[in-house]
Amino acid sequence: MHNTSQRLVDSVNSPIPTASLGRYIRWQVLIAIGGVFLLTMLLGVTAYNVSTELVPDRGGVFREGVAGNPQYLNPLLCQTHEIDQDLCSLLFRGLTKLDANGRVIPDLAESWAGTPDGLTYTFRLRKDQFWHDGAPITANDILFTIGMLQAPDTPAVPDLAELWRSVDVEMVDAQTVRFVLDEPYAPFLDYTSIGLLPTHVWGDVPPSGLASSPLNLTPVGSGPMRVVQSSASMIRLEPNPYFVGDVPYISALEFHFYPDYPSIYAAYTKGELDGISRVLPSDLPLAKAREDLQLFSALESVYVSVVFNLENPDTPFFQEKQVRQALLYGLNREQLIAQAAFGQGVVADSPIPANSWAHAPDLPSFPYDPTRATRMLDEAGWIDRDADGVRDKEGIALRFVLLANDDPVRRLLIEKISADWRAIGVQALPQPVSFSGLVGDFLAPRRFDASLVTWSITGDPDPFPLWHSSQKDEGGQNYSGWMNEEADKLIQDARSTVDRSKREALYARFQQLFLDDMPALPLYYPVYTYGVSERVKNVQIGPLNTPSDRLATFAEWYIVTRRVPVNQMADERTP
């Protein structure tokens, strides 16, 4: 027994044979691997059941650079200043607003109805609409705002005041107003988009004090944003807690003021900004090379043209339609856009912007064709008789001054235009002047030969102010002095009917007449380019009535994100 017990003890404590040890280790490894595999499978199943996705979250500040400083944070005074328009679009609302194609859609108004004769419009306000201070918006605010515009001593834009003085306004009830016009005027609905002022805030201010009131420094509106801080260098907006609509993801929007657009671009490169309100064509090559900058482009409701003074006795050749058309055939507009505007434009085919509902399809084109231009000038009797490189007829040289404002793009444009025309025997002498000088010293008094002019057509495309013969005298904007009886009738008929299809047909014929007579050469529709840091997500812009429309979708932009289980995504607002 003793020997046997000893053998048992010895066998337990003795070393395990090498072969057995190897089998033991392999089993341990296999068990460990199996455990890891099983754990991975379990984790995978769990992750599948609770997988997450990044979604927008609230927070962050968006800093955008703008050129200049605000002048009037007041919807009745902001029409002529781009920064004012930016701010007013966010701070104030009108009964209506314009969609991307310039059509009028409801805003503060729930609905409106017009009579068939186009003389009466009845608007009903939406329920539960409030000012930034929480006071309800009522029909009294509408009557007060229109009263400020109608006053003899209002500082509002003259055209705006003149229109509203021809309208009678009456309150039907606390939520309803009625406008009665003295004659049909189709563009009237555009004017109902002007922002309203709260009577409980402004009621004691006379119309003459509208521009100088300190209330402009602390605006109370009804827009999606409100002012919470302002200084000489910036203004900070935050979401309006009383706004009925989507609440922006971004907590605050700051506009930082700079002396010019190049300064804005430089500030962005230093990390001071998240947005560049306008990327100039000259900055575009550098902007495109930046990986941290998103660029968004859209057509503006603008067209650039060369306007001829048809009544200038020193340039009688402009009275010849064949000469005017030849000058258009002699322009390489695609190259002009590429070289002078850095590609930021689309060749224009009409005096009505391409993104307008009134722009006619299938208009005649005038492609670059210097051979045809030369032939047309020859047929019109304009020949270079003295071999000096400039065509002449009856002792008059085909030579004139071509004006433009002194913006760098405009300077380059008139130089390129002059070069194109020189190739067909026409001498245009490029002369840049200041913008105020161009209008005040040359265009308004009709003391010019030809000029590069940029027209902004916001909302309704009514061409009356620019091309009706009644506007050709000093004080009007028909700088060319164009007179065409049929065009006049088309314009008048179109502005006196509220039938959209009829207006489209009338404007289509007007555009045909314009291109046949060619009182001005449509060059191109500019493209607006907006720069935003790549850290800002879901930025989208569409066609623009004004540059301030770039902020129309601001509520959907976001900077901050968070993870949410996929099975909870249905509860999240999709950006």
Protein Blocks (a to p, Z undefined) as FASTA:
>chain_A
ZZmmmmmmmmmmpccdfklmmmmmmmmmmmmmmmmmmmmmmmmmmmmmmcccddddeedj
dddddedjdfbdcfklmmmpmklmmmmmmmpccfbdcdfkopacdfkbmbdcddfklpac
cddddehiacfkopacdfklmmmmmmmmmpmkbcbdfklmmmmmmpccddfblmbccddd
fbdcfklmmmmmpccddfklmmmpcfklmmmpmklmmccdfbfbdcfbdcfkbccddddf
kbgcdddfblbdcddddfbfklmmmmmmnopafbdfbacfklmmmmmmpmkbccdddddd
ddddddddfkbmklmmlmpmklmmmmmmmpcfklmmmmmnnopacddfbfbdfkbmklcg
hiacddddfklmmmmmmmnopacfkonopaceehiacdddddddfbfklmmmmmmmmmmm
mmnopacddddddfklmmmmmmmnopafbdcdddddehjabfklmmpmklmpghiaclno
pacfklmmmmmmmmmccbfklmmmmmmmmmmmmmmnopaccfbdcdddddddfkbghiac
dddfbfklmmmmmmmgcfbdcdddfklmmmpccZZ
